[in-house]
Structure formats: C-alpha cells, structure tokens
Amino acid sequence: MLEFTSDLPQQIAGPYAISRPLPPYRGILAVDAKDFTGRPAIEHGAVSRVVPELLRTALIRAELRDLWDERMFAASTGDGYVFGFDPVRAPFVIHPLVSTLEEVLTDYNILSHGTVPIRLRLSLHIGPLPDTGDEFSGNGTARNDTHRLLDSRPVKAVLASHSENITHVAAIISERCYEDAILGGYTGRHRDHFVEVAATVDGKPFSQRAWLYVPRPSGPLHDGCPSTAQEAVGDAGRVPESDGTHQSTDADLRPVSSSAPNGNVNTGTVHGGQSVGNYHIAGDHVEDSKAACLRGWQGDRIRGSKYQGRQ
C-alpha cells in the first residue's frame, strides 16, 4: 500500500478555541518616503536604500544605537522601513529620535543638490507581536495598524501642506503609545506638542484615534475630520439641552443642509481668518474638507471655552 506524505503547512489554529499566551509586546516603528511612486523609476532603488540609512544615522546621533543593533523583524517596504523594538524604549523613540530624524533629513536634503528632497512619515505603535526569527516574524494586528497609521490622511496632509524646505518629518503616534509614554510623563516632550486626530485611510475599514507630532512645523496641523455628511453631523447635529434662556421650536429641529463647493459656509460668528485648501502633491493626495481642518499651530492649544469671559 502506498504511503503519502504531505508538505502542506500546519493548520492555522482557530481563534477563540482555547486560551493561549499573548505574544510579547513590541514597539513598532515604521517610516515611509513621501511621493515615492511619483519619482522616476531610476530613483526607486536609491531611495529604498537610503531610507534605512537615514534612520540608522538618526538613531546613532540620538544615542539610540542599541535600537538599531537589536531591532526585530526588520524589513524594507520599498518606499520605507519597519522594525520592532523593546517597548520600554518607546519614550526615547518619540523624543529625541523624531526631532533628531528631522535634523538628519534637513542636513541630507541641503547636501543633496539637484535631487528631490526626502521627506518621511513616521508611525509608532505598541502591541503583541511574535518574534519567530524567520521571514514571517512580527505579523499581527499591531503591525497592520502601524502601517495603516502611516498611510492615514492626517499625517499625509501635514507633509502635503507644509513647506518642503522646513518640515521633513511628520509622526503619528497610536493612542496606546500616547497614553503609556506621553500621558504617563515618560517622554521628554510635553503633551501639548501632540495634536489629536482621527486616523482614517482611504478605501480601508480603519479609523483610530491617534496623535500627530511635527518637530518642525511650517503650517497648520490637520484634524481627522469626518469623511461623510452623516459623520459630520455628529454632536453638532444634536439639539443642545436648554439652559432656560431659549425655548425650542420646530425650526430648531429641522435638518439643515449647506454646501459651498470650493468655499466656506459660516453658520455663526467667525473670529479670525478662514481658508480652504485641497492638496495634491505627487503621490500623496489629500482632498475634500479633511485637508482644510485645522488645529492651529503646534503648541497653541485652547483648553476650556474660548469664549470664556466674553459677554
């Protein structure tokens, strides 16, 4: 009787069947070069090689050489680079690495006469990921979310709208990393350096709260604005509770629809200036109202009511 052997891989263990230990928690750092697909094909190989070198240089300059030497499941993504690290080092990745990477890119772009400057998006996350030591190492939801954050609209909008001569790095940090490293007070940057956004990705079922950090801004930071009219209603579409000074009428409850293609719609008093902008720069395309949702300049945060004290 013939015996058959199978080279098929082991069956994937189904979720929710039995309890198993979580993989170790890892920090995940990923970077992408802006406008990579918009560059001539002859430049792609050179950019793919220089991005990890720029990252390594920044780590060394920030006195974080050990993160590079001990990196886990490192891989080139073509237009970027990703690797895992011990999550206890996350505060140092936020600062001083991000600001040091800005300095390294500034130096590189000044010296790269006659070439298109390299500008990087950076995402940082923390989560359980297996480190099996092979080519499939480091796969899991936490890694997927890191790349989604990297491709999200708010961080792309920053580099699309800020000066390429000043702003070379825009970082987006996951909510988990923000809570642990920044709100916990472990990072050498005050929480007011970070701007809350809704991270969404075009064509992907992904939406997470995240935080922008731009060490050298040259324009407004963008909020994660709703992408549909229904979402845009949100809390703004609800009738506020009466404070005794206004009697609700049927007119208060009627839905209101307004539109202003390529313009502004004002439903109340506007203090200061207004602007609307759509940005399409090479490979990073940011459109509709999301590109013009402003949180102000970094560090200029308003806490409480901005009308406090006004009569």
C-alpha positions, 0 to 999 in steps of 0.5 A: 500500500502506498504511503503519502506524505504531505508538505502542506503547512500546519493548520492555522489554529482557530481563534477563540478555541482555547486560551493561549499566551499573548505574544510579547509586546513590541514597539513598532516603528515604521517610516515611509518616503513621501511621493515615492511612486511619483519619482522616476523609476531610476530613483526607486532603488536609491531611495529604498536604500537610503531610507534605512540609512537615514534612520540608522544615522538618526538613531546613532546621533540620538544615542539610540544605537542599541535600537538599531543593533537589536531591532526585530523583524526588520524589513524594507517596504520599498518606499520605507522601513519597519522594525520592532523594538523593546517597548520600554524604549518607546519614550526615547523613540518619540523624543529625541529620535523624531526631532533628531530624524528631522535634523538628519533629513534637513542636513541630507536634503541641503547636501543633496543638490539637484535631487528631490528632497526626502521627506518621511512619515513616521508611525509608532505603535505598541502591541503583541507581536511574535518574534519567530526569527524567520521571514514571517516574524512580527505579523499581527494586528499591531503591525497592520495598524502601524502601517495603516497609521502611516498611510492615514490622511492626517499625517499625509496632509501635514507633509502635503501642506507644509513647506518642503524646505522646513518640515521633513518629518511628520509622526503619528503616534497610536493612542496606546503609545500616547497614553503609556509614554506621553500621558504617563510623563515618560517622554521628554516632550510635553503633551501639548506638542501632540495634536489629536486626530482621527486616523482614517485611510482611504478605501480601508475599514480603519479609523483610530484615534491617534496623535500627530507630532511635527518637530518642525512645523511650517503650517497648520496641523490637520484634524481627522475630520469626518469623511461623510455628511452623516459623520459630520453631523455628529454632536453638532447635529444634536439639539443642545439641552436648554439652559432656560434662556431659549425655548425650542421650536420646530425650526430648531429641529429641522435638518439643515443642509449647506454646501459651498463647493470650493468655499466656506459656509459660516453658520455663526460668528467667525473670529479670525481668518478662514481658508480652504485648501485641497492638496495634491502633491505627487503621490500623496493626495489629500482632498475634500474638507479633511485637508482644510481642518485645522488645529492651529499651530503646534503648541497653541492649544485652547483648553476650556471655552474660548469664549470664556469671559466674553459677554 
